[in-house]
């Protein structure tokens, strides 16, 4: 960030350039607001692959980002194949929808694309920049940030400085780091984690074109292809969803136990996952369902939490990116209204709509898990049956 940019008071500072943060910054910049978009990474590290539902296309159209998305060469996804309730494989096809396919995407490339689109729209994008602390001031907010500069890792140096803003948006994901600093309370509804690994696909192997889901005693699996990039070949991804304590107790974060669990699945035991190819070391990712709730007394304070920072849903819903982009649309209207002076009413509408979304999502989640009527003695399913009761 240039010295002049550090001195100016921004209309809005967005912290986190995932889909929710980037889309929010893009929308606000198109409104003519001055926007800084801060992202702690440089998008170079792999992220869990994503299977996008067909509805994402309509959201990208609203952001004028379809051409940039197509340039990523996403792999088509024709639907979902699930072994969930004990019956044979159930297939949900996208063919009857307005946009007849979804997409398997490299998530890091997708996130970078949206962040770059925000910059094209006029947002000031700064990578390798993280917000450390936030302070209320007489005219708005001051954020203490740290930027790491330098092209080569061994030659990088960090600088700290302050950024001023009339309002700010927390888009830091499930950590909701900034929202918690100013008093938001994160309410977790489970302890779900995803234990993910990938294997490179042999050049002669046919890649699957469906997302696959399978319930098992320990939780559930999802399997998806990962499109290749210039620097990475195509791969298959397998993610075991279970609770954090069950993962730790069974050592599922270690390769031997993870691969044993994979082989116990139907797809793993029948070779449907490419298990003849070497899997890399599994990584554990938080996937808990949670809501960052703010007390009504704080509704006059000009800030918002968007995407998973405000409401993180169970990955079983398959709606994470859709919800992120929708929350950005709501955030745009809210930020414009609060900057015009109608803070409390604008934020009240935003928070109450997210509360209603949370309640609806929890009901849907309970219904999905209630469909599994097996493994009555397994802790993972016992917990979800109690929640559904």
MONOR-V568167 format. One record per backbone hydrogen bond with DSSP energy under -1.0 kcal/mol. NH is the residue of the N-H (numbers start at 1). CO is the residue of the C=O. E is the energy in kcal/mol with one decimal. If there is no record, write none. Layout:
NH & CO & E
NH & CO & E
//
This chain:
6 & 2 & -1.9
7 & 3 & -1.3
8 & 4 & -1.4
10 & 164 & -2.6
12 & 34 & -1.8
13 & 167 & -1.5
14 & 36 & -3.2
15 & 169 & -2.7
16 & 38 & -3.5
22 & 18 & -3.0
23 & 19 & -2.1
24 & 20 & -2.0
25 & 21 & -2.5
26 & 22 & -2.6
27 & 23 & -2.4
28 & 24 & -2.5
29 & 25 & -2.5
30 & 26 & -2.2
32 & 29 & -1.8
33 & 28 & -1.9
36 & 12 & -2.0
37 & 124 & -2.8
38 & 14 & -2.9
39 & 126 & -2.6
50 & 105 & -1.7
52 & 103 & -3.4
56 & 53 & -2.1
57 & 54 & -1.7
59 & 55 & -1.2
60 & 56 & -2.6
61 & 57 & -2.3
62 & 58 & -1.7
64 & 61 & -1.7
65 & 60 & -2.6
69 & 65 & -2.0
70 & 66 & -2.8
71 & 67 & -1.6
72 & 69 & -1.6
73 & 70 & -1.9
75 & 104 & -1.9
77 & 102 & -2.1
78 & 209 & -2.5
80 & 92 & -2.4
81 & 211 & -2.9
82 & 90 & -2.9
83 & 213 & -2.5
90 & 82 & -3.1
92 & 80 & -3.1
94 & 78 & -2.2
97 & 94 & -2.1
102 & 77 & -3.4
103 & 52 & -2.0
104 & 75 & -3.2
105 & 50 & -2.8
110 & 106 & -2.4
111 & 107 & -2.7
112 & 108 & -2.4
113 & 109 & -2.3
114 & 110 & -2.0
115 & 111 & -2.3
116 & 112 & -2.7
117 & 113 & -2.0
118 & 114 & -1.9
119 & 115 & -1.8
120 & 116 & -2.2
121 & 117 & -1.8
122 & 119 & -1.1
123 & 118 & -2.4
124 & 35 & -2.9
126 & 37 & -2.7
128 & 41 & -2.0
129 & 39 & -2.5
130 & 146 & -2.5
132 & 144 & -3.6
133 & 144 & -1.1
135 & 142 & -2.6
137 & 140 & -2.6
141 & 165 & -2.6
142 & 135 & -2.6
143 & 163 & -3.3
144 & 133 & -2.5
145 & 161 & -2.9
146 & 130 & -2.5
147 & 159 & -2.6
148 & 128 & -2.7
149 & 157 & -3.2
155 & 152 & -1.6
156 & 153 & -1.1
157 & 149 & -2.0
159 & 147 & -2.3
161 & 145 & -2.0
163 & 143 & -2.4
165 & 141 & -2.2
166 & 10 & -2.5
168 & 302 & -1.1
169 & 13 & -2.5
170 & 304 & -3.2
171 & 15 & -2.5
176 & 173 & -1.8
180 & 176 & -2.3
181 & 177 & -1.2
182 & 178 & -1.3
183 & 180 & -1.4
184 & 179 & -2.6
185 & 293 & -3.1
187 & 291 & -3.0
189 & 289 & -3.3
193 & 242 & -3.3
194 & 285 & -3.0
195 & 240 & -2.5
196 & 283 & -2.8
197 & 238 & -2.1
199 & 236 & -2.2
201 & 234 & -2.3
205 & 202 & -2.2
211 & 79 & -2.1
212 & 223 & -2.4
213 & 81 & -2.5
214 & 221 & -2.1
215 & 83 & -2.7
216 & 219 & -2.6
220 & 241 & -2.0
221 & 214 & -3.1
222 & 239 & -1.9
223 & 212 & -2.6
224 & 237 & -2.2
226 & 235 & -3.4
229 & 232 & -2.6
235 & 226 & -2.0
236 & 199 & -2.7
237 & 224 & -2.8
238 & 197 & -2.5
239 & 222 & -2.3
240 & 195 & -2.2
241 & 220 & -3.6
242 & 193 & -2.0
244 & 191 & -2.5
247 & 243 & -2.5
248 & 244 & -2.2
249 & 245 & -2.4
250 & 246 & -1.9
252 & 247 & -2.1
254 & 251 & -2.0
258 & 254 & -2.4
259 & 255 & -2.9
260 & 256 & -2.0
261 & 257 & -2.3
262 & 258 & -2.1
263 & 259 & -2.4
264 & 260 & -1.3
265 & 262 & -1.2
269 & 265 & -2.5
270 & 266 & -1.4
272 & 267 & -2.5
274 & 271 & -1.1
277 & 274 & -2.3
280 & 198 & -2.5
283 & 196 & -2.6
285 & 194 & -2.7
287 & 192 & -2.5
290 & 312 & -1.9
291 & 187 & -1.9
292 & 310 & -2.1
293 & 185 & -2.8
293 & 291 & -1.0
298 & 295 & -2.5
299 & 296 & -1.7
301 & 298 & -2.1
303 & 301 & -1.9
304 & 168 & -1.6
306 & 170 & -2.4
309 & 306 & -1.5
310 & 307 & -1.2
311 & 307 & -2.3
312 & 290 & -2.7
317 & 314 & -2.2
318 & 315 & -1.5
323 & 319 & -2.9
324 & 320 & -2.1
325 & 321 & -2.5
326 & 322 & -2.2
327 & 323 & -2.7
328 & 324 & -1.5
329 & 325 & -1.4
330 & 326 & -2.0
331 & 327 & -2.5
332 & 328 & -2.2
333 & 329 & -1.5
334 & 330 & -2.1
335 & 331 & -3.2
336 & 332 & -2.3
337 & 333 & -2.0
338 & 334 & -2.7
339 & 335 & -2.4
341 & 338 & -1.2
342 & 337 & -1.9
343 & 341 & -1.0
346 & 342 & -1.9
347 & 343 & -2.9
348 & 344 & -2.6
349 & 345 & -2.1
350 & 346 & -1.9
351 & 347 & -3.0
352 & 348 & -2.5
353 & 349 & -1.9
354 & 350 & -1.7
355 & 351 & -2.2
356 & 352 & -2.2
357 & 353 & -2.0
358 & 354 & -2.3
359 & 355 & -2.4
360 & 356 & -2.3
361 & 357 & -2.5
362 & 358 & -2.4
363 & 359 & -1.7
364 & 360 & -2.2
365 & 361 & -2.7
366 & 362 & -2.3
367 & 363 & -2.0
368 & 364 & -2.2
369 & 365 & -2.3
370 & 366 & -2.1
372 & 369 & -1.4
378 & 375 & -1.8
382 & 378 & -2.7
383 & 379 & -2.4
384 & 380 & -1.2
385 & 381 & -2.3
386 & 382 & -2.2
387 & 383 & -1.9
388 & 384 & -1.5
389 & 385 & -1.1
//
